[in-house]
Amino acid sequence: MLAALTPAPVTIAPTRRIIQLLVGLWLYGASMALQIRAALGLNPWDVLHEGLAERTGLSFGTVTALVGVLVLLCWLPLRQRPGVGTVSNVLVIGVAVDVTLALLPAPTGLAVRVLLLAGGVVLNGLAAAVYIGARLGPGPRDGLTTGFCARTGTSLRLVRTAVEVIVLAAGWLLGGTVGVGTVLYALAIGPLTQAFLPPVTWVRPRPAA
């Protein structure tokens, strides 16, 4: 879902990288559920997921996974190679969203909804840093963006903006929730993820002298 950034990394053992990846992906799905329950606006891809879920009757998590698979198919002409993190992204996040939604009732008070939104955005930034920091492959949506940039030489910012505007518009037309949460996510997620990345980013250990 975010492209990998480049902070000062730390050394992490291989087994811990897998655990870190899975924990980050699960928390990412849980953070999506918090924002859904807040009902104050979602990030562009989740606006699309919600719109499709409303139209198809499928669960939010199922739609998230199916869209991830479709996006992965778009990697083929870009000659992108998925990693463990890419496949795990498709499998884990959708389950985490549905499980969290099943456990978390929809709030009625605005104050609780605002807290869920704020907590969901912060948790999303942390979760993204955790799974990105494992460096086991980008998510399908990030890989699509970076792959297109690599093949065409187009600016990453331009491609990401264009993709998210198209996805947001399509999701809104399908009935997805656009609101203050959409704006908050757009403004906060980059700085939050960047702030959380340094202590969780893996680097290959140097061989002993």
GROMACS elastic network, one bead per residue, 0.5 to 0.9 nm:
[ bonds ]
;  ai    aj funct       b0    kb
    1    45     6  0.84344   500
    1    89     6  0.86999   500
    1   128     6  0.78326   500
    1   138     6  0.78972   500
    1   139     6  0.54597   500
    1   140     6  0.70918   500
    1   141     6  0.54150   500
    1   142     6  0.54034   500
    1   143     6  0.86552   500
    2     5     6  0.86635   500
    2   128     6  0.68745   500
    2   129     6  0.88221   500
    2   132     6  0.79504   500
    2   138     6  0.81439   500
    2   139     6  0.76336   500
    2   141     6  0.79852   500
    2   142     6  0.57565   500
    2   189     6  0.89034   500
    2   190     6  0.83507   500
    2   193     6  0.86482   500
    3   132     6  0.78664   500
    3   138     6  0.70275   500
    3   139     6  0.81446   500
    3   141     6  0.87874   500
    3   142     6  0.52566   500
    3   143     6  0.76717   500
    3   145     6  0.83450   500
    3   146     6  0.75836   500
    4   129     6  0.84268   500
    4   132     6  0.58492   500
    4   133     6  0.77444   500
    4   135     6  0.81395   500
    4   138     6  0.73305   500
    4   142     6  0.83810   500
    5   129     6  0.89247   500
    5   132     6  0.81929   500
    5   133     6  0.87083   500
    5   193     6  0.86963   500
    5   194     6  0.71559   500
    5   197     6  0.79890   500
    6     9     6  0.79639   500
    6   194     6  0.85694   500
    6   197     6  0.83055   500
    6   198     6  0.83884   500
    6   201     6  0.85180   500
    7   194     6  0.75278   500
    7   195     6  0.89867   500
    7   197     6  0.63986   500
    7   198     6  0.51317   500
    7   199     6  0.87283   500
    7   201     6  0.73131   500
    8   197     6  0.82981   500
    8   198     6  0.53188   500
    8   199     6  0.78739   500
    8   201     6  0.73911   500
    8   203     6  0.89135   500
    9   133     6  0.81799   500
    9   197     6  0.82319   500
    9   198     6  0.57878   500
    9   199     6  0.68532   500
    9   200     6  0.71307   500
    9   202     6  0.54702   500
    9   203     6  0.55353   500
   10   198     6  0.75435   500
   10   199     6  0.64927   500
   10   200     6  0.67398   500
   10   201     6  0.56888   500
   10   202     6  0.51996   500
   10   203     6  0.56533   500
   10   204     6  0.86310   500
   10   205     6  0.88320   500
   11   200     6  0.88291   500
   11   201     6  0.77673   500
   11   202     6  0.52995   500
   11   203     6  0.51320   500
   11   204     6  0.65397   500
   11   205     6  0.60064   500
   12    15     6  0.83825   500
   12    16     6  0.63798   500
   12    17     6  0.63922   500
   12   134     6  0.82635   500
   12   200     6  0.83399   500
   12   201     6  0.80524   500
   12   202     6  0.54433   500
   12   203     6  0.70455   500
   12   204     6  0.79963   500
   12   205     6  0.81069   500
   13    16     6  0.53218   500
   13    17     6  0.63206   500
   13   202     6  0.84832   500
   13   205     6  0.87301   500
   14    17     6  0.50316   500
   14    18     6  0.66715   500
   14    19     6  0.89071   500
   15    18     6  0.53508   500
   15    19     6  0.64454   500
   15    20     6  0.85719   500
   16    20     6  0.58265   500
   16    21     6  0.83705   500
   16   134     6  0.85318   500
   17    21     6  0.60187   500
   17    22     6  0.86586   500
   17   131     6  0.86940   500
   17   133     6  0.84589   500
   17   134     6  0.51025   500
   17   135     6  0.79502   500
   17   136     6  0.79093   500
   17   202     6  0.76039   500
   18    21     6  0.50406   500
   18    22     6  0.62893   500
   18    23     6  0.85922   500
   18    84     6  0.87846   500
   18    85     6  0.85586   500
   18   134     6  0.72772   500
   18   136     6  0.80678   500
   19    22     6  0.52373   500
   19    23     6  0.60612   500
   19    24     6  0.84275   500
   19   134     6  0.88596   500
   20    23     6  0.51666   500
   20    24     6  0.59527   500
   20    25     6  0.85085   500
   20   130     6  0.63308   500
   20   131     6  0.63100   500
   20   133     6  0.82601   500
   20   134     6  0.62716   500
   20   200     6  0.85786   500
   21    24     6  0.51946   500
   21    25     6  0.61700   500
   21    26     6  0.86236   500
   21    85     6  0.68351   500
   21    88     6  0.82630   500
   21    89     6  0.88895   500
   21   130     6  0.67003   500
   21   132     6  0.75515   500
   21   133     6  0.80172   500
   21   134     6  0.56577   500
   21   135     6  0.82870   500
   21   136     6  0.75845   500
   22    25     6  0.51402   500
   22    26     6  0.60865   500
   22    27     6  0.85421   500
   22    85     6  0.84438   500
   22    88     6  0.74392   500
   22    89     6  0.84962   500
   22    92     6  0.73799   500
   22   131     6  0.72228   500
   23    26     6  0.51657   500
   23    27     6  0.61147   500
   23    28     6  0.84437   500
   23   127     6  0.78365   500
   23   130     6  0.76669   500
   23   131     6  0.74440   500
   24    27     6  0.51863   500
   24    28     6  0.60200   500
   24    29     6  0.87249   500
   24   126     6  0.78905   500
   24   128     6  0.64480   500
   24   129     6  0.75936   500
   24   132     6  0.81185   500
   24   134     6  0.88997   500
   25    29     6  0.63233   500
   25    30     6  0.86520   500
   25    85     6  0.88863   500
   25    88     6  0.78216   500
   25    89     6  0.63594   500
   25    92     6  0.62739   500
   25    93     6  0.56512   500
   25    96     6  0.80796   500
   25   127     6  0.66108   500
   25   128     6  0.75258   500
   25   130     6  0.81044   500
   25   131     6  0.60498   500
   26    29     6  0.52138   500
   26    30     6  0.62613   500
   26    31     6  0.86384   500
   26    92     6  0.62173   500
   26    93     6  0.57453   500
   26    94     6  0.88054   500
   26    95     6  0.81442   500
   26    96     6  0.53575   500
   26    97     6  0.81012   500
   26   127     6  0.79605   500
   27    31     6  0.60037   500
   27    32     6  0.85762   500
   27    93     6  0.81878   500
   27    96     6  0.75394   500
   27   123     6  0.71469   500
   27   124     6  0.72767   500
   27   126     6  0.83413   500
   27   127     6  0.54178   500
   27   128     6  0.84876   500
   28    31     6  0.50918   500
   28    32     6  0.63761   500
   28    33     6  0.88422   500
   28    93     6  0.66440   500
   28    96     6  0.79482   500
   28    97     6  0.83076   500
   28   120     6  0.89373   500
   28   123     6  0.72120   500
   28   124     6  0.53546   500
   28   125     6  0.82494   500
   28   126     6  0.81958   500
   28   128     6  0.64753   500
   28   131     6  0.86044   500
   29    32     6  0.51153   500
   29    33     6  0.64769   500
   29    34     6  0.89211   500
   29    61     6  0.83864   500
   29    92     6  0.77352   500
   29    94     6  0.65441   500
   29    95     6  0.75746   500
   29    98     6  0.82474   500
   29   100     6  0.79210   500
   29   124     6  0.82539   500
   29   127     6  0.87151   500
   30    33     6  0.50840   500
   30    34     6  0.64457   500
   30    35     6  0.89047   500
   30    93     6  0.80035   500
   30    96     6  0.57202   500
   30    97     6  0.53771   500
   30    98     6  0.84964   500
   30    99     6  0.81351   500
   30   100     6  0.56519   500
   30   101     6  0.80556   500
   30   120     6  0.79353   500
   30   123     6  0.83368   500
   30   124     6  0.82955   500
   31    34     6  0.51021   500
   31    35     6  0.64835   500
   31    36     6  0.87148   500
   31    97     6  0.79469   500
   31   100     6  0.87787   500
   31   117     6  0.89425   500
   31   119     6  0.76926   500
   31   121     6  0.68545   500
   31   122     6  0.81954   500
   31   123     6  0.56084   500
   31   124     6  0.52087   500
   31   125     6  0.89297   500
   31   127     6  0.80025   500
   32    35     6  0.52242   500
   32    36     6  0.62252   500
   32    37     6  0.87508   500
   32    42     6  0.82543   500
   32    43     6  0.89365   500
   32    46     6  0.78219   500
   32    93     6  0.89589   500
   32    96     6  0.89513   500
   32    97     6  0.64550   500
   32   100     6  0.89948   500
   32   120     6  0.65523   500
   32   121     6  0.82066   500
   32   123     6  0.89345   500
   32   124     6  0.71973   500
   33    37     6  0.61695   500
   33    38     6  0.85621   500
   33    96     6  0.83267   500
   33    97     6  0.53422   500
   33    98     6  0.76242   500
   33    99     6  0.88435   500
   33   100     6  0.60828   500
   33   101     6  0.56314   500
   33   104     6  0.82447   500
   33   120     6  0.77012   500
   34    37     6  0.52369   500
   34    38     6  0.62575   500
   34    39     6  0.89577   500
   34    97     6  0.89063   500
   34   100     6  0.80469   500
   34   101     6  0.79019   500
   34   104     6  0.81219   500
   34   113     6  0.88449   500
   34   116     6  0.54781   500
   34   117     6  0.64460   500
   34   118     6  0.89448   500
   34   119     6  0.73975   500
   34   120     6  0.50350   500
   34   121     6  0.84633   500
   35    38     6  0.50059   500
   35    39     6  0.66156   500
   35    40     6  0.74836   500
   35    41     6  0.74318   500
   35    42     6  0.64593   500
   35    43     6  0.88945   500
   35   113     6  0.85038   500
   35   116     6  0.63218   500
   35   118     6  0.81671   500
   35   119     6  0.82106   500
   35   120     6  0.53230   500
   35   121     6  0.72560   500
   35   181     6  0.77825   500
   36    39     6  0.53415   500
   36    40     6  0.78525   500
   36    41     6  0.77134   500
   36    42     6  0.69018   500
   36    46     6  0.85838   500
   36    50     6  0.85658   500
   36   101     6  0.83266   500
   36   106     6  0.88755   500
   36   116     6  0.88592   500
   36   117     6  0.82291   500
   36   120     6  0.88904   500
   36   177     6  0.86057   500
   37    40     6  0.84223   500
   37   101     6  0.76459   500
   37   104     6  0.78249   500
   37   105     6  0.75723   500
   37   106     6  0.53436   500
   37   107     6  0.69768   500
   37   113     6  0.72101   500
   37   116     6  0.72696   500
   37   117     6  0.81233   500
   38    41     6  0.78400   500
   38   106     6  0.76128   500
   38   107     6  0.73380   500
   38   110     6  0.84568   500
   38   112     6  0.77437   500
   38   114     6  0.65664   500
   38   115     6  0.79839   500
   38   116     6  0.54866   500
   38   117     6  0.53819   500
   38   120     6  0.86892   500
   38   181     6  0.86317   500
   39    42     6  0.77771   500
   39   106     6  0.88435   500
   39   113     6  0.71907   500
   39   117     6  0.81185   500
   39   177     6  0.69730   500
   39   178     6  0.88446   500
   39   179     6  0.84672   500
   39   181     6  0.82526   500
   40   113     6  0.75397   500
   40   114     6  0.78222   500
   40   117     6  0.72180   500
   40   177     6  0.71560   500
   40   178     6  0.72135   500
   40   179     6  0.54334   500
   40   180     6  0.59692   500
   40   181     6  0.51902   500
   40   182     6  0.77930   500
   41    47     6  0.77680   500
   41   117     6  0.85603   500
   41   176     6  0.84020   500
   41   177     6  0.50148   500
   41   180     6  0.57252   500
   41   183     6  0.79688   500
   41   184     6  0.88010   500
   41   185     6  0.88295   500
   42    45     6  0.79955   500
   42    46     6  0.57494   500
   42    47     6  0.55325   500
   42    50     6  0.88093   500
   42   176     6  0.80808   500
   42   177     6  0.61284   500
   42   178     6  0.60317   500
   42   179     6  0.72325   500
   42   180     6  0.84881   500
   42   181     6  0.56741   500
   42   183     6  0.85608   500
   42   185     6  0.75440   500
   43    46     6  0.53626   500
   43    47     6  0.61207   500
   43    48     6  0.88292   500
   43   164     6  0.88579   500
   43   168     6  0.78816   500
   43   178     6  0.80602   500
   43   181     6  0.74580   500
   43   182     6  0.50579   500
   43   183     6  0.80950   500
   43   184     6  0.88999   500
   43   185     6  0.61698   500
   43   186     6  0.71819   500
   44    47     6  0.50940   500
   44    48     6  0.65210   500
   44    49     6  0.87910   500
   44   164     6  0.57582   500
   44   165     6  0.73473   500
   44   166     6  0.86438   500
   44   167     6  0.59413   500
   44   169     6  0.81969   500
   44   171     6  0.74250   500
   44   172     6  0.89034   500
   44   178     6  0.83078   500
   44   182     6  0.71976   500
   44   186     6  0.88585   500
   45    48     6  0.51300   500
   45    49     6  0.62459   500
   45    50     6  0.86764   500
   45    64     6  0.87806   500
   45   141     6  0.88521   500
   45   164     6  0.71207   500
   45   167     6  0.61073   500
   45   168     6  0.66353   500
   45   171     6  0.76872   500
   46    50     6  0.58981   500
   46    51     6  0.82942   500
   46    60     6  0.88293   500
   46    64     6  0.79400   500
   46   168     6  0.84148   500
   46   171     6  0.79180   500
   46   176     6  0.78112   500
   46   177     6  0.85965   500
   47    50     6  0.52007   500
   47    51     6  0.61211   500
   47    52     6  0.86259   500
   47   167     6  0.78548   500
   47   168     6  0.61525   500
   47   169     6  0.86840   500
   47   170     6  0.83637   500
   47   172     6  0.64627   500
   47   174     6  0.86843   500
   47   175     6  0.80290   500
   47   177     6  0.57160   500
   47   178     6  0.67907   500
   47   182     6  0.87251   500
   48    51     6  0.50922   500
   48    52     6  0.61507   500
   48    53     6  0.85063   500
   48   167     6  0.61573   500
   48   168     6  0.63411   500
   48   169     6  0.82151   500
   48   170     6  0.63705   500
   48   172     6  0.70154   500
   48   173     6  0.88594   500
   48   174     6  0.73583   500
   48   175     6  0.83779   500
   48   176     6  0.60991   500
   48   177     6  0.88375   500
   49    52     6  0.52091   500
   49    53     6  0.60664   500
   49    54     6  0.86182   500
   49    60     6  0.64533   500
   49    61     6  0.84496   500
   49    63     6  0.59425   500
   49    64     6  0.58557   500
   49    67     6  0.77522   500
   49   171     6  0.70322   500
   49   176     6  0.74899   500
   50    54     6  0.61314   500
   50    55     6  0.86203   500
   50    59     6  0.89092   500
   50    60     6  0.62667   500
   50    63     6  0.80888   500
   50    64     6  0.87628   500
   50   171     6  0.72202   500
   50   174     6  0.82606   500
   50   175     6  0.74160   500
   50   176     6  0.50389   500
   50   177     6  0.73691   500
   51    54     6  0.51643   500
   51    55     6  0.63080   500
   51    56     6  0.86758   500
   51   170     6  0.82725   500
   51   171     6  0.51634   500
   51   172     6  0.68738   500
   51   173     6  0.76894   500
   51   177     6  0.78186   500
   52    55     6  0.50596   500
   52    56     6  0.59393   500
   52    57     6  0.80961   500
   52    58     6  0.80446   500
   52    60     6  0.83004   500
   52    63     6  0.69058   500
   52   171     6  0.73414   500
   52   174     6  0.65476   500
   52   175     6  0.80751   500
   52   176     6  0.78981   500
   53    56     6  0.52667   500
   53    57     6  0.54530   500
   53    58     6  0.51699   500
   53    59     6  0.59708   500
   53    60     6  0.55789   500
   53    61     6  0.88208   500
   53    62     6  0.83448   500
   53    63     6  0.61556   500
   53    64     6  0.88869   500
   53   176     6  0.88488   500
   54    57     6  0.56541   500
   54    58     6  0.75586   500
   54    59     6  0.86462   500
   54    60     6  0.86273   500
   54   174     6  0.77844   500
   54   175     6  0.71370   500
   54   176     6  0.79264   500
   55    58     6  0.82016   500
   55   174     6  0.71108   500
   55   175     6  0.81401   500
   56    59     6  0.86729   500
   56    63     6  0.87951   500
   57    60     6  0.89302   500
   58    61     6  0.82634   500
   58    62     6  0.63289   500
   58    63     6  0.64403   500
   59    62     6  0.51884   500
   59    63     6  0.63089   500
   59    64     6  0.86217   500
   59    94     6  0.89705   500
   59    98     6  0.70449   500
   60    63     6  0.52261   500
   60    64     6  0.61533   500
   60    65     6  0.87466   500
   60    94     6  0.73268   500
   60    97     6  0.71542   500
   60    98     6  0.66336   500
   61    65     6  0.62494   500
   61    66     6  0.86419   500
   61    93     6  0.71767   500
   61    95     6  0.57941   500
   61    96     6  0.74516   500
   61    97     6  0.53793   500
   61    98     6  0.52152   500
   61    99     6  0.86972   500
   62    65     6  0.51984   500
   62    66     6  0.61734   500
   62    67     6  0.85820   500
   62    94     6  0.58725   500
   62    95     6  0.76636   500
   62    98     6  0.80618   500
   63    66     6  0.50701   500
   63    67     6  0.60190   500
   63    68     6  0.84042   500
   63    94     6  0.77023   500
   64    67     6  0.53060   500
   64    68     6  0.61847   500
   64    69     6  0.88249   500
   64    90     6  0.76790   500
   64    93     6  0.77785   500
   64    94     6  0.56344   500
   64    97     6  0.88373   500
   65    69     6  0.63463   500
   65    70     6  0.87923   500
   65    89     6  0.83804   500
   65    90     6  0.50663   500
   65    91     6  0.65328   500
   65    92     6  0.85307   500
   65    93     6  0.75342   500
   65    94     6  0.54336   500
   65    95     6  0.85154   500
   66    69     6  0.50829   500
   66    70     6  0.63187   500
   66    71     6  0.86277   500
   66    90     6  0.79637   500
   66    94     6  0.89732   500
   67    70     6  0.50297   500
   67    71     6  0.60939   500
   67    72     6  0.85229   500
   67    90     6  0.86902   500
   68    71     6  0.50950   500
   68    72     6  0.61635   500
   68    73     6  0.87943   500
   68    89     6  0.81683   500
   68    90     6  0.56529   500
   68   139     6  0.83252   500
   68   140     6  0.58275   500
   68   141     6  0.71318   500
   69    72     6  0.50009   500
   69    73     6  0.64633   500
   69    74     6  0.89459   500
   69    87     6  0.89479   500
   69    90     6  0.69536   500
   69   140     6  0.77301   500
   70    73     6  0.51682   500
   70    74     6  0.67457   500
   70   140     6  0.88984   500
   71    74     6  0.51133   500
   71    75     6  0.69411   500
   71   140     6  0.59649   500
   71   141     6  0.64402   500
   71   143     6  0.89400   500
   71   144     6  0.70119   500
   72    75     6  0.51782   500
   72    76     6  0.75071   500
   72    80     6  0.89183   500
   72    82     6  0.81062   500
   72    86     6  0.87539   500
   72   140     6  0.55040   500
   72   141     6  0.78797   500
   72   143     6  0.82913   500
   72   144     6  0.75318   500
   73    76     6  0.57257   500
   73    77     6  0.84821   500
   74    77     6  0.65869   500
   74    78     6  0.73541   500
   74   144     6  0.70348   500
   75    78     6  0.50694   500
   75    79     6  0.61176   500
   75    80     6  0.53297   500
   75    81     6  0.76999   500
   75    82     6  0.85840   500
   75   140     6  0.82144   500
   75   143     6  0.75414   500
   75   144     6  0.60560   500
   75   147     6  0.73433   500
   75   148     6  0.86673   500
   76    79     6  0.51895   500
   76    80     6  0.64831   500
   76    81     6  0.83969   500
   77    80     6  0.79669   500
   78   144     6  0.79988   500
   78   147     6  0.58759   500
   78   148     6  0.64716   500
   78   150     6  0.84773   500
   78   151     6  0.66027   500
   79   147     6  0.77891   500
   79   151     6  0.88278   500
   80   143     6  0.73641   500
   80   144     6  0.81069   500
   80   147     6  0.62941   500
   81   137     6  0.87268   500
   81   143     6  0.88749   500
   82    85     6  0.77347   500
   82    86     6  0.54203   500
   82    87     6  0.69372   500
   82   137     6  0.63904   500
   82   138     6  0.75058   500
   82   139     6  0.84365   500
   82   140     6  0.79935   500
   82   143     6  0.81953   500
   83    86     6  0.50818   500
   83    87     6  0.66162   500
   83    88     6  0.85904   500
   83   136     6  0.59216   500
   83   138     6  0.72429   500
   83   139     6  0.88642   500
   84    87     6  0.54697   500
   84    88     6  0.60581   500
   84    89     6  0.84483   500
   84   136     6  0.57039   500
   84   137     6  0.60873   500
   84   138     6  0.88911   500
   85    89     6  0.58523   500
   85    90     6  0.87626   500
   85   131     6  0.78467   500
   85   132     6  0.85483   500
   85   134     6  0.83729   500
   85   135     6  0.76846   500
   85   138     6  0.62466   500
   85   139     6  0.67626   500
   86    89     6  0.51246   500
   86    90     6  0.67762   500
   86   136     6  0.76096   500
   86   137     6  0.53095   500
   86   138     6  0.54217   500
   86   140     6  0.59999   500
   86   143     6  0.84435   500
   87    90     6  0.53722   500
   87    91     6  0.64637   500
   87    92     6  0.86646   500
   87   137     6  0.85511   500
   87   139     6  0.78932   500
   87   140     6  0.82115   500
   88    91     6  0.50440   500
   88    92     6  0.56619   500
   88    93     6  0.79680   500
   88   139     6  0.85146   500
   89    92     6  0.56099   500
   89    93     6  0.58438   500
   89    94     6  0.83129   500
   89   138     6  0.83646   500
   89   139     6  0.58132   500
   89   140     6  0.75598   500
   90    93     6  0.62765   500
   90    94     6  0.68309   500
   90   139     6  0.77804   500
   90   140     6  0.76397   500
   91    94     6  0.63166   500
   91    95     6  0.69648   500
   92    95     6  0.54090   500
   92    96     6  0.61675   500
   92    97     6  0.87331   500
   93    96     6  0.50406   500
   93    97     6  0.61448   500
   93    98     6  0.87432   500
   94    97     6  0.52388   500
   94    98     6  0.64428   500
   94    99     6  0.87186   500
   95    98     6  0.53206   500
   95    99     6  0.61048   500
   95   100     6  0.85484   500
   96    99     6  0.52098   500
   96   100     6  0.60445   500
   96   101     6  0.84602   500
   97   100     6  0.53402   500
   97   101     6  0.60992   500
   97   102     6  0.85932   500
   98   101     6  0.50950   500
   98   102     6  0.61086   500
   98   103     6  0.87063   500
   99   102     6  0.51271   500
   99   103     6  0.63800   500
   99   104     6  0.86778   500
  100   103     6  0.51100   500
  100   104     6  0.59123   500
  101   104     6  0.51339   500
  101   105     6  0.71385   500
  101   106     6  0.85237   500
  102   105     6  0.72948   500
  104   107     6  0.87066   500
  106   113     6  0.86944   500
  107   110     6  0.80474   500
  107   112     6  0.65051   500
  107   113     6  0.63735   500
  108   111     6  0.88369   500
  108   112     6  0.75325   500
  108   113     6  0.74859   500
  109   112     6  0.55044   500
  109   113     6  0.64351   500
  109   114     6  0.88592   500
  110   114     6  0.61309   500
  110   115     6  0.86228   500
  111   114     6  0.51600   500
  111   115     6  0.63056   500
  111   116     6  0.86874   500
  112   115     6  0.50526   500
  112   116     6  0.61562   500
  112   117     6  0.85916   500
  113   116     6  0.50249   500
  113   117     6  0.61434   500
  113   118     6  0.86545   500
  114   117     6  0.50450   500
  114   118     6  0.61679   500
  114   119     6  0.84524   500
  114   181     6  0.89870   500
  115   118     6  0.51716   500
  115   119     6  0.59144   500
  115   120     6  0.82473   500
  116   119     6  0.51006   500
  116   120     6  0.57627   500
  116   121     6  0.85080   500
  117   120     6  0.50448   500
  117   121     6  0.62078   500
  117   122     6  0.86670   500
  117   181     6  0.67393   500
  118   121     6  0.53157   500
  118   122     6  0.62770   500
  118   123     6  0.85297   500
  118   181     6  0.84674   500
  118   184     6  0.85963   500
  119   122     6  0.52267   500
  119   123     6  0.59272   500
  119   124     6  0.83310   500
  120   123     6  0.51187   500
  120   124     6  0.59120   500
  120   125     6  0.86349   500
  121   125     6  0.63288   500
  121   126     6  0.87585   500
  121   181     6  0.85165   500
  121   184     6  0.80232   500
  121   185     6  0.62383   500
  121   188     6  0.76103   500
  121   189     6  0.69331   500
  121   192     6  0.87050   500
  122   125     6  0.51923   500
  122   126     6  0.63671   500
  122   127     6  0.86182   500
  122   188     6  0.82284   500
  122   189     6  0.76688   500
  122   192     6  0.68849   500
  122   193     6  0.87070   500
  123   126     6  0.50324   500
  123   127     6  0.59194   500
  123   128     6  0.83871   500
  124   127     6  0.50470   500
  124   128     6  0.59481   500
  124   129     6  0.85122   500
  124   189     6  0.75455   500
  124   192     6  0.86379   500
  124   193     6  0.81610   500
  125   128     6  0.51993   500
  125   129     6  0.62739   500
  125   130     6  0.87084   500
  125   188     6  0.82851   500
  125   189     6  0.55670   500
  125   190     6  0.75971   500
  125   191     6  0.82979   500
  125   192     6  0.51513   500
  125   194     6  0.82386   500
  125   195     6  0.86752   500
  125   196     6  0.73169   500
  126   129     6  0.51895   500
  126   130     6  0.62449   500
  126   131     6  0.88736   500
  126   192     6  0.71039   500
  126   193     6  0.60516   500
  126   195     6  0.86292   500
  126   196     6  0.58056   500
  126   197     6  0.79325   500
  127   130     6  0.50459   500
  127   131     6  0.63016   500
  127   132     6  0.83835   500
  127   193     6  0.82116   500
  127   196     6  0.88530   500
  128   131     6  0.54413   500
  128   132     6  0.58429   500
  128   133     6  0.81372   500
  128   193     6  0.63884   500
  128   196     6  0.87257   500
  128   197     6  0.85222   500
  129   132     6  0.51687   500
  129   133     6  0.56234   500
  129   134     6  0.85737   500
  129   192     6  0.85761   500
  129   193     6  0.52767   500
  129   194     6  0.73382   500
  129   195     6  0.84847   500
  129   196     6  0.57664   500
  129   198     6  0.85012   500
  129   200     6  0.71057   500
  129   201     6  0.77960   500
  130   133     6  0.51783   500
  130   134     6  0.66128   500
  130   193     6  0.88936   500
  130   196     6  0.78604   500
  130   197     6  0.70100   500
  130   200     6  0.59623   500
  130   201     6  0.75117   500
  131   134     6  0.53622   500
  131   135     6  0.73551   500
  131   136     6  0.81965   500
  131   138     6  0.89767   500
  131   200     6  0.87196   500
  131   201     6  0.88853   500
  132   135     6  0.55711   500
  132   136     6  0.76403   500
  132   137     6  0.78834   500
  132   138     6  0.71516   500
  132   139     6  0.87087   500
  132   197     6  0.80619   500
  132   200     6  0.87050   500
  132   201     6  0.74677   500
  133   136     6  0.83564   500
  133   197     6  0.63865   500
  133   198     6  0.81797   500
  133   199     6  0.86248   500
  133   200     6  0.54013   500
  133   202     6  0.57407   500
  133   203     6  0.89976   500
  134   137     6  0.83982   500
  134   200     6  0.73824   500
  134   201     6  0.60924   500
  134   202     6  0.56098   500
  134   203     6  0.88711   500
  135   138     6  0.76621   500
  135   201     6  0.74874   500
  135   202     6  0.66074   500
  135   203     6  0.85410   500
  137   143     6  0.84384   500
  138   141     6  0.80554   500
  138   142     6  0.60328   500
  138   143     6  0.55673   500
  139   142     6  0.53621   500
  139   143     6  0.59936   500
  139   144     6  0.85730   500
  140   143     6  0.51460   500
  140   144     6  0.61757   500
  140   145     6  0.88268   500
  141   144     6  0.51899   500
  141   145     6  0.65411   500
  141   146     6  0.88877   500
  142   145     6  0.51912   500
  142   146     6  0.62022   500
  142   147     6  0.83131   500
  142   160     6  0.86154   500
  143   146     6  0.51959   500
  143   147     6  0.56347   500
  143   148     6  0.82774   500
  144   147     6  0.51608   500
  144   148     6  0.60921   500
  144   149     6  0.86184   500
  145   148     6  0.53288   500
  145   149     6  0.63321   500
  145   150     6  0.87439   500
  145   156     6  0.71634   500
  145   159     6  0.64313   500
  145   160     6  0.61598   500
  145   163     6  0.78825   500
  146   149     6  0.50358   500
  146   150     6  0.61276   500
  146   151     6  0.86599   500
  146   156     6  0.67419   500
  146   159     6  0.84641   500
  146   160     6  0.85930   500
  147   150     6  0.50741   500
  147   151     6  0.62000   500
  147   152     6  0.85916   500
  148   151     6  0.51949   500
  148   152     6  0.60371   500
  148   153     6  0.79284   500
  148   154     6  0.76438   500
  148   156     6  0.86820   500
  148   159     6  0.78437   500
  149   152     6  0.53182   500
  149   153     6  0.51653   500
  149   155     6  0.63642   500
  149   156     6  0.59308   500
  149   159     6  0.70758   500
  150   153     6  0.55233   500
  150   154     6  0.74982   500
  150   156     6  0.89267   500
  151   154     6  0.81730   500
  152   155     6  0.89383   500
  153   156     6  0.86986   500
  154   157     6  0.86572   500
  154   158     6  0.72037   500
  154   159     6  0.69032   500
  155   158     6  0.51857   500
  155   159     6  0.62724   500
  155   160     6  0.85781   500
  156   159     6  0.52040   500
  156   160     6  0.59557   500
  156   161     6  0.83705   500
  157   160     6  0.52363   500
  157   161     6  0.59774   500
  157   162     6  0.84807   500
  158   161     6  0.52302   500
  158   162     6  0.60936   500
  158   163     6  0.85854   500
  159   162     6  0.51387   500
  159   163     6  0.60618   500
  159   164     6  0.85138   500
  160   163     6  0.52058   500
  160   164     6  0.60582   500
  160   165     6  0.84897   500
  161   164     6  0.52573   500
  161   165     6  0.60436   500
  161   166     6  0.85766   500
  162   165     6  0.52456   500
  162   166     6  0.62263   500
  162   167     6  0.85920   500
  163   166     6  0.52405   500
  163   167     6  0.60826   500
  163   168     6  0.84683   500
  164   168     6  0.58039   500
  164   169     6  0.83726   500
  165   168     6  0.50794   500
  165   169     6  0.60513   500
  165   170     6  0.85309   500
  166   169     6  0.52249   500
  166   170     6  0.61519   500
  166   171     6  0.85540   500
  167   170     6  0.51764   500
  167   171     6  0.60520   500
  167   172     6  0.85301   500
  168   171     6  0.51222   500
  168   172     6  0.60576   500
  168   173     6  0.85926   500
  168   176     6  0.85024   500
  168   178     6  0.82275   500
  169   172     6  0.51447   500
  169   173     6  0.62011   500
  169   174     6  0.86376   500
  170   173     6  0.52067   500
  170   174     6  0.62965   500
  170   175     6  0.88324   500
  170   176     6  0.86628   500
  171   174     6  0.50326   500
  171   175     6  0.63459   500
  171   176     6  0.51132   500
  171   177     6  0.80430   500
  171   178     6  0.87407   500
  172   175     6  0.50823   500
  172   177     6  0.66250   500
  172   178     6  0.66755   500
  173   176     6  0.72702   500
  175   178     6  0.89022   500
  177   182     6  0.84804   500
  178   181     6  0.73740   500
  178   182     6  0.59113   500
  178   183     6  0.86347   500
  179   182     6  0.53800   500
  179   183     6  0.69458   500
  179   184     6  0.89214   500
  180   183     6  0.52325   500
  180   184     6  0.61357   500
  180   185     6  0.85573   500
  181   185     6  0.59355   500
  181   186     6  0.84725   500
  182   185     6  0.52656   500
  182   186     6  0.62880   500
  182   187     6  0.88070   500
  183   186     6  0.51275   500
  183   187     6  0.62825   500
  183   188     6  0.85736   500
  184   187     6  0.52639   500
  184   188     6  0.59223   500
  184   189     6  0.81120   500
  185   188     6  0.52637   500
  185   189     6  0.54753   500
  185   190     6  0.86406   500
  186   189     6  0.60738   500
  186   190     6  0.76366   500
  187   190     6  0.71071   500
  187   191     6  0.79587   500
  188   191     6  0.57357   500
  188   192     6  0.60312   500
  188   193     6  0.85672   500
  189   192     6  0.51480   500
  189   193     6  0.59866   500
  189   194     6  0.84618   500
  190   193     6  0.53623   500
  190   194     6  0.61524   500
  190   195     6  0.86064   500
  191   194     6  0.50973   500
  191   195     6  0.60689   500
  191   196     6  0.87051   500
  192   195     6  0.51435   500
  192   196     6  0.63114   500
  192   197     6  0.86873   500
  193   196     6  0.52114   500
  193   197     6  0.60599   500
  194   197     6  0.53335   500
  194   198     6  0.75867   500
  195   198     6  0.70478   500
  196   199     6  0.69372   500
  196   200     6  0.74477   500
  197   200     6  0.55412   500
  197   201     6  0.59198   500
  198   201     6  0.57216   500
  199   202     6  0.87223   500
  202   205     6  0.89165   500
  203   206     6  0.88781   500
  205   208     6  0.88704   500
  206   209     6  0.86895   500
